[in-house]
Amino acid sequence: MARTLATVITVAVLLGLLGLMLRSWRRRSRRDAGLPAGYPLPFDAAVELASAAVLYVATTLRARPLERLNIPGLGFRARARLTVTDAGVILALAGEEAVFIPASAIAVLEDATVAIDRVVETDGLLLLGWRLPGTDGQIVDSYFRILDPSDRVSVNDAIRTIAADALRPAAPDESEA
């Protein structure tokens, strides 16, 4: 009898936790439903500069790196294709619409080791920071793990080429001198 009671209590606690997780994800989905998933794809054909198979890890707010955004098309981890064109970056997640990030929206490109609940070897992730459209320049960070290490350099170089002005370090303010 005591064993049955312990089993019932354990099942009830687990179901309660599952219910709380579901409620949290639904709230997050409602909160992020209004956030746009990238920019409209360009109509003209852009020249491909680099492309790589990646594992898409997450997209987070720049100031809150431990809080995953549930932006339509970017809410879940997935295998993806990251393509860099002269117009910007196209992220095609398996089973989702392609997400386009124009070169002018790219704000940050750096290596990362940690993203939410993913920890990899030093600099094993690529962090691409970009401005969400229609949000007064709010920056989000998208994390990727490039599957073939030989593609990493070409993708990095291509993104730095198209977003050279945005990624250039800011000049020191004269008031700081």
Order of alpha helices (4+ residues) and beta strands (2+ residues): alpha-beta-beta-beta-beta-beta-beta-beta-beta-beta-beta-alpha-alpha
